Amino acid sequence: MDNIIFRTPHMEVVTYTKANRAPEGGNPVTSFVYGNKPLRLLSNDDIPFIFCYDGKLLGGMKINLDDTLGEKLYQEMSKLIKGKKLAPEKFVCYFGPAIGFSHISVTRELQMELIEKGFQLACKRTSGEDYLDLGVMNLLMLRKLGIPMLNIHISDYGTADDPKLLYSQSNGEEKENVTIATLL
């Protein structure tokens, strides 16, 4: 299968599938970063998050469960928006392939706490089991910052749900998926 590609007029994000080797080079993103250089994110079940601002700024981070529960994306994006006086409506954001909600079981207590904080759309309950949708929870953080829904995109692919395409720890794989983002 071909790589998973997300493209806007100002940026391109490519997640390399198992069948395709990613080009070498570039330091992998380990925390929230931004600038105008290409980004290389290595992720397994974590969310590769990429944003572009007005075609001039490219940034991102790898988001895990602890980052999500600690609302790290909200904190980092809020600092960037306020510190550089950026207009939220000029951001385009993309959440790359990650683990789906049906693989993230949480306690009822945690789910009720998150519902009280306003994250009810990210809380799922099926057959008496409670789950958390990390992509939706992070999306809600971006919406709270004023980024329009039309500017937020979530990949249709899941690491655990697409085992022929992507690596997933939940499927017993340690290798990481490579996502590369560039300004156009």
N, CA, C and O of each residue as an XYZ file, in Angstrom:
736
protein
N       0.844     -1.189      0.000
C       0.000      0.000      0.000
C       0.884      1.246      0.000
O       2.005      1.244      0.508
N       0.356      2.270     -0.568
C       1.051      3.546     -0.568
C       1.104      4.115      0.843
O       0.420      3.637      1.748
N       1.916      5.130      1.014
C       2.009      5.818      2.299
C       0.718      6.572      2.581
O      -0.092      6.795      1.682
N       0.536      6.959      3.828
C      -0.629      7.737      4.245
C      -0.235      9.204      4.152
O       0.685      9.648      4.839
N      -0.926      9.952      3.310
C      -0.546     11.339      3.035
C      -1.686     12.286      3.383
O      -2.837     12.067      3.005
N      -1.340     13.339      4.109
C      -2.255     14.444      4.384
C      -1.594     15.685      3.799
O      -0.435     15.978      4.091
N      -2.343     16.415      2.967
C      -1.744     17.570      2.290
C      -2.711     18.747      2.312
O      -3.917     18.590      2.121
N      -2.150     19.927      2.551
C      -2.878     21.187      2.434
C      -2.067     22.043      1.458
O      -0.994     21.619      1.028
N      -2.545     23.223      1.103
C      -1.735     24.077      0.230
C      -0.378     24.471      0.834
O       0.534     24.860      0.104
N      -0.245     24.371      2.177
C       0.981     24.844      2.826
C       1.846     23.769      3.473
O       2.994     24.037      3.830
N       1.316     22.555      3.631
C       2.123     21.507      4.267
C       1.756     20.139      3.713
O       0.671     19.919      3.175
N       2.722     19.224      3.870
C       2.485     17.833      3.522
C       2.969     16.979      4.680
O       4.056     17.193      5.217
N       2.140     15.998      5.060
C       2.479     15.067      6.130
C       2.395     13.658      5.550
O       1.362     13.262      5.011
N       3.485     12.908      5.663
C       3.525     11.554      5.135
C       3.840     10.588      6.274
O       4.849     10.735      6.963
N       2.969      9.603      6.464
C       3.247      8.504      7.389
C       3.606      7.305      6.522
O       2.815      6.865      5.688
N       4.803      6.789      6.730
C       5.307      5.681      5.927
C       4.749      4.364      6.454
O       4.854      4.072      7.645
N       4.160      3.577      5.572
C       3.588      2.297      5.966
C       4.697      1.249      6.055
O       5.830      1.489      5.641
N       4.354      0.092      6.598
C       5.327     -0.985      6.764
C       6.000     -1.364      5.440
O       7.173     -1.736      5.422
N       5.268     -1.272      4.356
C       5.787     -1.682      3.045
C       6.742     -0.654      2.429
O       7.394     -0.940      1.425
N       6.826      0.526      3.019
C       7.640      1.597      2.434
C       8.642      2.128      3.452
O       8.288      2.440      4.589
N       9.869      2.222      3.036
C      10.931      2.716      3.919
C      10.962      4.249      3.900
O      10.944      4.870      2.837
N      11.008      4.835      5.076
C      11.101      6.298      5.197
C      12.520      6.745      4.900
O      13.470      6.013      5.180
N      12.678      7.933      4.339
C      14.031      8.448      4.116
C      14.744      8.676      5.453
O      14.111      8.953      6.472
N      16.044      8.556      5.425
C      16.858      8.778      6.630
C      17.036     10.265      6.871
O      16.766     11.086      5.994
N      17.494     10.606      8.076
C      17.856     11.988      8.378
C      16.845     12.703      9.235
O      15.694     12.287      9.372
N      17.308     13.781      9.803
C      16.450     14.603     10.659
C      16.349     14.032     12.061
O      16.253     12.820     12.255
N      16.371     14.924     13.024
C      16.216     14.495     14.409
C      14.745     14.292     14.727
O      13.922     15.157     14.427
N      14.404     13.154     15.334
C      13.005     12.921     15.674
C      12.514     13.905     16.744
O      13.243     14.257     17.672
N      11.283     14.328     16.589
C      10.647     15.229     17.559
C      10.407     14.448     18.845
O       9.814     13.369     18.822
N      10.867     14.993     19.959
C      10.663     14.329     21.248
C       9.767     15.136     22.182
O       9.284     14.612     23.186
N       9.544     16.401     21.856
C       8.655     17.242     22.655
C       8.023     18.269     21.717
O       8.256     18.229     20.509
N       7.241     19.170     22.252
C       6.578     20.184     21.431
C       7.626     21.080     20.788
O       8.451     21.677     21.479
N       7.590     21.172     19.448
C       8.534     22.005     18.706
C       7.796     22.759     17.603
O       6.710     22.368     17.175
N       8.421     23.856     17.152
C       7.903     24.566     15.985
C       9.035     25.355     15.344
O      10.040     25.670     15.982
N       8.849     25.660     14.085
C       9.830     26.389     13.291
C       9.430     26.293     11.834
O       8.244     26.199     11.516
N      10.419     26.315     10.942
C      10.076     26.174      9.526
C      10.812     25.009      8.873
O      10.824     24.884      7.649
N      11.425     24.159      9.693
C      12.146     22.997      9.183
C      11.237     21.771      9.183
O      10.278     21.711      9.953
N      11.533     20.792      8.322
C      10.747     19.549      8.327
C      10.785     18.876      9.699
O      11.761     18.992     10.440
N       9.708     18.176     10.015
C       9.602     17.447     11.280
C       9.594     15.953     11.010
O       9.027     15.490     10.020
N      10.229     15.205     11.899
C      10.237     13.737     11.820
C       9.718     13.231     13.162
O      10.341     13.448     14.201
N       8.581     12.562     13.128
C       7.994     12.008     14.344
C       8.028     10.489     14.275
O       7.643      9.896     13.267
N       8.490      9.866     15.346
C       8.483      8.414     15.466
C       7.423      8.067     16.503
O       7.478      8.536     17.640
N       6.474      7.256     16.112
C       5.403      6.912     17.041
C       4.963      5.480     16.804
O       5.149      4.925     15.721
N       4.392      4.909     17.811
C       3.842      3.578     17.694
C       2.338      3.737     17.887
O       1.610      3.916     16.910
N       1.873      3.678     19.096
C       0.447      3.905     19.349
C       0.159      5.344     19.766
O      -1.002      5.742     19.868
N       1.221      6.132     20.009
C       1.045      7.545     20.350
C       0.543      8.311     19.126
O       0.613      7.817     18.001
N       0.036      9.526     19.362
C      -0.497     10.341     18.276
C       0.599     11.254     17.723
O       1.167     12.055     18.466
N       0.900     11.142     16.430
C       1.769     12.145     15.822
C       0.899     13.375     15.498
O      -0.007     13.303     14.668
N       1.185     14.481     16.156
C       0.407     15.706     15.961
C       1.255     16.719     15.205
O       2.398     16.987     15.575
N       0.681     17.282     14.135
C       1.385     18.262     13.303
C       0.477     19.471     13.112
O      -0.737     19.328     12.965
N       1.073     20.667     13.117
C       0.293     21.852     12.777
C       1.097     22.747     11.843
O       2.327     22.715     11.809
N       0.353     23.544     11.092
C       0.929     24.556     10.217
C       0.205     25.855     10.540
O      -1.013     25.871     10.720
N       0.962     26.939     10.610
C       0.359     28.246     10.877
C       0.598     29.152      9.683
O       1.730     29.539      9.397
N      -0.472     29.480      8.999
C      -0.443     30.476      7.917
C       0.636     30.188      6.863
O       1.131     31.107      6.211
N       0.996     28.913      6.702
C       1.998     28.543      5.711
C       3.425     28.923      6.064
O       4.336     28.741      5.257
N       3.626     29.454      7.277
C       4.957     29.956      7.656
C       5.598     29.199      8.807
O       6.817     29.231      8.974
N       4.785     28.522      9.598
C       5.274     27.878     10.805
C       4.789     26.440     10.819
O       3.611     26.179     10.575
N       5.687     25.504     11.104
C       5.365     24.091     11.163
C       5.754     23.594     12.547
O       6.830     23.926     13.044
N       4.904     22.815     13.164
C       5.220     22.328     14.494
C       4.509     21.040     14.800
O       3.707     20.544     14.008
N       4.815     20.504     15.966
C       4.141     19.285     16.363
C       4.749     18.658     17.595
O       5.667     19.191     18.218
N       4.198     17.503     17.921
C       4.666     16.717     19.058
C       4.078     15.320     18.963
O       3.117     15.080     18.231
N       4.667     14.411     19.711
C       4.122     13.069     19.845
C       3.325     13.074     21.147
O       3.852     13.447     22.195
N       2.057     12.663     21.087
C       1.160     12.752     22.250
C       0.815     11.356     22.746
O       0.295     10.531     21.994
N       1.109     11.097     24.019
C       0.741      9.807     24.609
C      -0.417      9.986     25.599
O      -0.956     11.085     25.733
N      -0.786      8.936     26.271
C      -1.902      8.977     27.213
C      -1.642      9.975     28.346
O      -2.519     10.767     28.691
N      -0.439      9.938     28.923
C      -0.121     10.870     30.018
C      -0.154     12.320     29.557
O      -0.636     13.190     30.283
N       0.359     12.590     28.346
C       0.302     13.950     27.790
C      -1.145     14.400     27.652
O      -1.489     15.539     27.969
N      -1.981     13.496     27.178
C      -3.398     13.821     26.975
C      -4.071     14.113     28.300
O      -4.760     15.124     28.434
N      -3.885     13.245     29.279
C      -4.522     13.454     30.585
C      -4.003     14.715     31.268
O      -4.736     15.358     32.019
N      -2.745     15.073     31.014
C      -2.164     16.292     31.570
C      -2.445     17.526     30.732
O      -1.985     18.620     31.060
N      -3.195     17.358     29.656
C      -3.584     18.439     28.753
C      -2.367     19.209     28.219
O      -2.395     20.432     28.085
N      -1.310     18.464     27.922
C      -0.066     19.072     27.455
C      -0.239     19.810     26.128
O       0.335     20.882     25.942
N      -1.021     19.252     25.209
C      -1.235     19.925     23.927
C      -1.880     21.293     24.146
O      -1.469     22.281     23.539
N      -2.878     21.345     25.003
C      -3.541     22.621     25.295
C      -2.543     23.630     25.864
O      -2.511     24.787     25.445
N      -1.738     23.184     26.813
C      -0.774     24.078     27.456
C       0.249     24.612     26.457
O       0.517     25.813     26.421
N       0.814     23.727     25.654
C       1.861     24.136     24.706
C       1.306     25.044     23.609
O       1.919     26.056     23.267
N       0.158     24.685     23.066
C      -0.438     25.512     22.008
C      -0.888     26.859     22.569
O      -0.780     27.880     21.889
N      -1.382     26.868     23.781
C      -1.803     28.118     24.421
C      -0.611     29.055     24.593
O      -0.713     30.248     24.311
N       0.528     28.512     25.061
C       1.743     29.324     25.214
C       2.192     29.897     23.876
O       2.575     31.063     23.787
N       2.141     29.071     22.839
C       2.555     29.516     21.507
C       1.627     30.619     20.991
O       2.098     31.649     20.511
N       0.338     30.412     21.086
C      -0.646     31.383     20.584
C      -0.517     32.715     21.316
O      -0.494     33.774     20.689
N      -0.434     32.658     22.640
C      -0.336     33.893     23.431
C       1.036     34.550     23.285
O       1.141     35.766     23.131
N       2.083     33.729     23.335
C       3.443     34.264     23.275
C       3.788     34.930     21.954
O       4.509     35.927     21.929
N       3.282     34.390     20.867
C       3.583     34.948     19.540
C       2.401     35.735     18.964
O       2.442     36.212     17.830
N       1.342     35.856     19.784
C       0.132     36.592     19.366
C      -0.386     36.083     18.013
O      -0.554     36.851     17.065
N      -0.634     34.777     17.952
C      -1.099     34.128     16.732
C      -2.623     34.012     16.728
O      -3.247     33.896     17.782
N      -3.206     34.043     15.548
C      -4.651     33.921     15.382
C      -5.024     32.437     15.261
O      -4.584     31.773     14.322
N      -5.821     31.909     16.187
C      -6.172     30.481     16.149
C      -6.770     30.023     14.819
O      -6.561     28.878     14.420
N      -7.505     30.887     14.130
C      -8.159     30.488     12.883
C      -7.177     30.265     11.729
O      -7.572     29.780     10.668
N      -5.904     30.616     11.928
C      -4.904     30.421     10.876
C      -4.121     29.114     11.037
O      -3.226     28.824     10.244
N      -4.457     28.331     12.059
C      -3.818     27.029     12.253
C      -4.538     25.958     11.451
O      -5.764     25.975     11.339
N      -3.781     25.036     10.899
C      -4.319     23.798     10.355
C      -3.616     22.691     11.127
O      -2.387     22.647     11.184
N      -4.403     21.796     11.724
C      -3.852     20.765     12.605
C      -4.215     19.371     12.107
O      -5.292     19.151     11.553
N      -3.296     18.443     12.317
C      -3.493     17.069     11.857
C      -3.028     16.089     12.929
O      -1.915     16.187     13.446
N      -3.904     15.146     13.250
C      -3.576     14.038     14.136
C      -3.363     12.812     13.253
O      -4.300     12.337     12.612
N      -2.136     12.301     13.218
C      -1.810     11.152     12.378
C      -2.315      9.845     12.967
O      -2.952      9.835     14.021
N      -2.027      8.740     12.282
C      -2.477      7.426     12.733
C      -2.002      7.119     14.151
O      -0.832      7.305     14.487
N      -2.931      6.649     14.968
C      -2.637      6.337     16.376
C      -3.576      5.225     16.827
O      -4.388      4.721     16.051
N      -3.451      4.864     18.065
C      -4.309      3.815     18.611
C      -5.745      4.339     18.753
O      -5.964      5.487     19.141
N      -6.705      3.483     18.434
C      -8.116      3.858     18.522
C      -8.652      3.723     19.937
O      -8.052      3.063     20.786
N      -9.787      4.356     20.174
C     -10.346      4.403     21.524
C     -10.657      3.022     22.083
O     -10.589      2.829     23.296
N     -10.994      2.061     21.238
C     -11.385      0.738     21.749
C     -10.218     -0.024     22.375
O     -10.406     -1.113     22.916
N      -9.018      0.544     22.302
C      -7.834     -0.082     22.891
C      -7.353      0.659     24.138
O      -6.331      0.294     24.719
N      -8.091      1.709     24.559
C      -7.678      2.480     25.724
C      -8.775      2.410     26.780
O      -9.652      3.269     26.864
N      -8.691      1.378     27.562
C      -9.647      1.151     28.643
C      -9.245      2.005     29.851
O      -8.071      2.054     30.219
N     -10.215      2.668     30.456
C      -9.959      3.508     31.627
C     -10.955      3.162     32.724
O     -11.960      2.494     32.482
N     -10.663      3.623     33.922
C     -11.576      3.374     35.030
C     -12.795      4.289     34.919
O     -12.741      5.352     34.301
N     -13.867      3.861     35.519
C     -15.080      4.681     35.529
C     -14.813      5.999     36.252
O     -15.312      7.052     35.854
N     -14.021      5.925     37.314
C     -13.689      7.123     38.094
C     -12.974      8.169     37.220
O     -13.315      9.351     37.258
N     -11.980      7.723     36.435
C     -11.264      8.644     35.558
C     -12.212      9.203     34.509
O     -12.181     10.397     34.211
N     -13.041      8.357     33.958
C     -13.962      8.826     32.935
C     -14.916      9.889     33.493
O     -15.184     10.885     32.821
N     -15.420      9.694     34.687
C     -16.325     10.678     35.294
C     -15.592     11.999     35.554
O     -16.165     13.076     35.389
N     -14.338     11.908     35.957
C     -13.524     13.106     36.164
C     -13.347     13.884     34.862
O     -13.442     15.111     34.844
N     -13.089     13.158     33.775
C     -12.915     13.798     32.474
C     -14.223     14.401     31.962
O     -14.216     15.451     31.319
N     -15.318     13.752     32.241
C     -16.631     14.289     31.855
C     -16.881     15.606     32.584
O     -17.381     16.562     31.991
N     -16.538     15.655     33.848
C     -16.698     16.894     34.631
C     -15.826     18.022     34.077
O     -16.185     19.194     34.193
N     -14.693     17.681     33.480
C     -13.799     18.688     32.899
C     -14.240     19.116     31.495
O     -13.609     19.979     30.885
N     -15.310     18.522     30.986
C     -15.818     18.899     29.675
C     -15.377     18.012     28.524
O     -15.537     18.393     27.364
N     -14.832     16.854     28.808
C     -14.345     15.954     27.763
C     -15.297     14.787     27.498
O     -14.857     13.705     27.111
N     -16.592     15.001     27.702
C     -17.551     13.903     27.549
C     -17.540     13.293     26.149
O     -17.790     12.097     26.005
N     -17.258     14.083     25.119
C     -17.232     13.536     23.757
C     -16.098     12.536     23.558
O     -16.164     11.718     22.640
N     -15.074     12.578     24.384
C     -13.945     11.657     24.283
C     -14.141     10.408     25.137
O     -13.345      9.471     25.070
N     -15.191     10.399     25.930
C     -15.462      9.268     26.824
C     -16.485      8.336     26.190
O     -17.570      8.766     25.798
N     -16.137      7.071     26.093
C     -16.999      6.065     25.458
C     -17.286      4.970     26.481
O     -16.457      4.665     27.338
N     -18.472      4.391     26.371
C     -18.828      3.263     27.227
C     -19.516      2.228     26.345
O     -20.519      2.517     25.694
N     -18.964      1.022     26.333
C     -19.511     -0.058     25.534
C     -19.521     -1.331     26.365
O     -18.501     -1.717     26.935
N     -20.665     -1.974     26.432
C     -20.811     -3.250     27.164
C     -20.241     -3.168     28.577
O     -19.591     -4.102     29.046
N     -20.489     -2.043     29.251
C     -20.037     -1.885     30.628
C     -18.577     -1.530     30.786
O     -18.100     -1.406     31.914
N     -17.851     -1.361     29.699
C     -16.436     -0.975     29.731
C     -16.301      0.495     29.362
O     -17.012      0.996     28.491
N     -15.374      1.184     30.039
C     -15.126      2.596     29.775
C     -13.845      2.756     28.954
O     -12.827      2.121     29.227
N     -13.928      3.628     27.936
C     -12.808      3.868     27.042
C     -12.592      5.361     26.865
O     -13.488      6.172     27.103
N     -11.372      5.707     26.440
C     -11.036      7.101     26.197
C     -10.512      7.249     24.772
O      -9.629      6.506     24.345
N     -11.058      8.206     24.049
C     -10.621      8.509     22.686
C      -9.614      9.655     22.761
O      -9.994     10.819     22.892
N      -8.319      9.314     22.677
C      -7.261     10.316     22.814
C      -7.328     11.374     21.721
O      -7.121     12.557     21.991
N      -7.617     10.959     20.488
C      -7.707     11.912     19.391
C      -8.794     12.946     19.634
O      -8.570     14.141     19.444
N      -9.962     12.496     20.052
C     -11.067     13.421     20.306
C     -10.759     14.319     21.498
O     -11.085     15.506     21.467
N     -10.140     13.782     22.546
C      -9.818     14.617     23.704
C      -8.855     15.735     23.316
O      -9.022     16.876     23.746
N      -7.847     15.412     22.504
C      -6.904     16.439     22.055
C      -7.568     17.412     21.083
O      -7.263     18.604     21.098
N      -8.460     16.921     20.252
C      -9.225     17.792     19.364
C     -10.018     18.815     20.186
O     -10.054     19.996     19.841
N     -10.644     18.364     21.260
C     -11.411     19.279     22.118
C     -10.527     20.360     22.738
O     -10.981     21.482     22.963
N      -9.275     20.028     23.010
C      -8.342     21.032     23.534
C      -8.081     22.107     22.484
O      -8.033     23.294     22.806
N      -7.914     21.693     21.232
C      -7.684     22.659     20.150
C      -8.915     23.541     19.944
O      -8.786     24.739     19.691
N     -10.089     22.959     20.051
C     -11.320     23.734     19.906
C     -11.436     24.765     21.031
O     -11.886     25.889     20.807
N     -11.030     24.376     22.232
C     -11.054     25.295     23.377
C     -10.140     26.497     23.133
O     -10.382     27.579     23.669
N      -9.105     26.316     22.339
C      -8.180     27.397     21.997
C      -8.712     28.293     20.881
O      -8.127     29.335     20.586
N      -9.821     27.885     20.261
C     -10.420     28.683     19.201
C     -10.044     28.250     17.796
O     -10.365     28.942     16.830
N      -9.370     27.116     17.668
C      -9.034     26.609     16.330
C     -10.307     26.032     15.728
O     -10.938     25.170     16.340
N     -10.699     26.490     14.540
C     -11.951     26.027     13.928
C     -11.942     24.529     13.619
O     -10.913     23.959     13.256
N     -13.100     23.914     13.771
C     -13.230     22.485     13.485
C     -12.797     22.159     12.058
O     -12.202     21.109     11.815
N     -13.090     23.044     11.124
C     -12.696     22.809      9.727
C     -11.185     22.721      9.550
O     -10.710     22.202      8.540
N     -10.432     23.216     10.512
C      -8.972     23.228     10.422
C      -8.312     22.103     11.218
O      -7.089     22.071     11.353
N      -9.117     21.184     11.743
C      -8.588     20.069     12.538
C      -8.934     18.768     11.814
O     -10.091     18.517     11.477
N      -7.916     17.953     11.585
C      -8.095     16.716     10.825
C      -7.524     15.540     11.615
O      -6.459     15.642     12.224
N      -8.253     14.422     11.592
C      -7.816     13.198     12.269
C      -7.700     12.096     11.221
O      -8.621     11.883     10.432
N      -6.572     11.400     11.214
C      -6.357     10.314     10.267
C      -7.434      9.246     10.416
O      -7.930      8.985     11.512
N      -7.780      8.643      9.296
C      -8.745      7.544      9.291
C      -8.094      6.217      9.676
O      -8.790      5.218      9.853
N      -6.776      6.195      9.808
C      -6.060      4.956     10.078
C      -5.727      4.817     11.560
O      -5.457      5.802     12.247
N      -5.752      3.571     12.040
C      -5.406      3.273     13.427
C      -4.255      2.288     13.482
O      -4.204      1.335     12.705
N      -3.340      2.519     14.394
C      -2.171      1.648     14.479
C      -2.563      0.206     14.809
O      -2.081     -0.723     14.160
N      -3.409      0.009     15.784
C      -3.809     -1.345     16.170
C      -4.822     -1.942     15.196
O      -4.885     -3.161     15.034
N      -5.600     -1.100     14.559
C      -6.668     -1.577     13.674
C      -6.221     -1.805     12.235
O      -6.953     -2.413     11.454
N      -5.037     -1.331     11.873
C      -4.500     -1.519     10.528
C      -3.128     -2.197     10.608
O      -2.124     -1.607     10.209
N      -3.082     -3.452     11.128
C      -1.796     -4.105     11.383
C      -0.971     -4.418     10.138
O       0.239     -4.612     10.248
N      -1.580     -4.474      8.974
C      -0.808     -4.715      7.753
C      -0.069     -3.459      7.308
O       0.892     -3.531      6.543
N      -0.532     -2.294      7.801
C       0.049     -1.016      7.385
C       0.977     -0.399      8.416
O       2.013      0.169      8.068
N       0.600     -0.513      9.703
C       1.267      0.259     10.753
C       1.698     -0.613     11.930
O       1.102     -1.655     12.202
N       2.742     -0.166     12.617
C       3.219     -0.857     13.814
C       2.397     -0.438     15.026
O       1.974      0.712     15.137
N       2.178     -1.390     15.934
C       1.407     -1.103     17.142
C       1.902     -1.962     18.295
O       2.043     -3.177     18.155
N       2.164     -1.331     19.432
C       2.558     -2.073     20.634
C       1.438     -2.998     21.073
O       1.697     -4.078     21.604
N       0.203     -2.588     20.859
C      -0.914     -3.431     21.264
C      -0.965     -4.722     20.444
O      -1.627     -5.682     20.836
N      -0.269     -4.743     19.312
C      -0.146     -5.956     18.496
C       1.208     -6.634     18.714
O       1.588     -7.531     17.961
N       1.934     -6.199     19.752
C       3.209     -6.810     20.101
C       4.403     -6.318     19.299
O       5.441     -6.980     19.279
N       4.282     -5.180     18.641
C       5.368     -4.658     17.816
C       6.038     -3.464     18.492
O       5.368     -2.573     19.014
N       7.352     -3.461     18.472
C       8.110     -2.370     19.093
C       8.560     -1.322     18.087
O       8.837     -0.185     18.471
N       8.641     -1.678     16.797
C       9.087     -0.720     15.780
C       8.154      0.475     15.770
O       6.983      0.374     16.138
N       8.698      1.621     15.338
C       7.894      2.842     15.313
C       7.552      3.239     13.876
O       8.316      3.002     12.941
N       6.395      3.841     13.741
C       5.979      4.412     12.465
C       6.674      5.748     12.299
O       6.889      6.466     13.276
N       7.026      6.085     11.070
C       7.714      7.338     10.773
C       6.730      8.284     10.064
O       6.118      7.928      9.057
N       6.600      9.480     10.610
C       5.783     10.518     10.000
C       6.685     11.722      9.741
O       7.378     12.180     10.649
N       6.684     12.233      8.521
C       7.506     13.385      8.163
C       6.589     14.483      7.654
O       5.748     14.255      6.785
N       6.764     15.684      8.210
C       5.962     16.844      7.816
C       6.882     17.918      7.257
O       7.959     18.173      7.795
N       6.444     18.542      6.169
C       7.213     19.625      5.552
C       6.288     20.762      5.138
O       5.118     20.549      4.823
N       6.838     21.972      5.144
C       6.130     23.102      4.569
C       6.272     23.025      3.043
O       7.299     22.585      2.525
N       5.247     23.450      2.352
C       5.311     23.451      0.887
C       5.548     24.844      0.366
O       5.632     25.045     -0.845
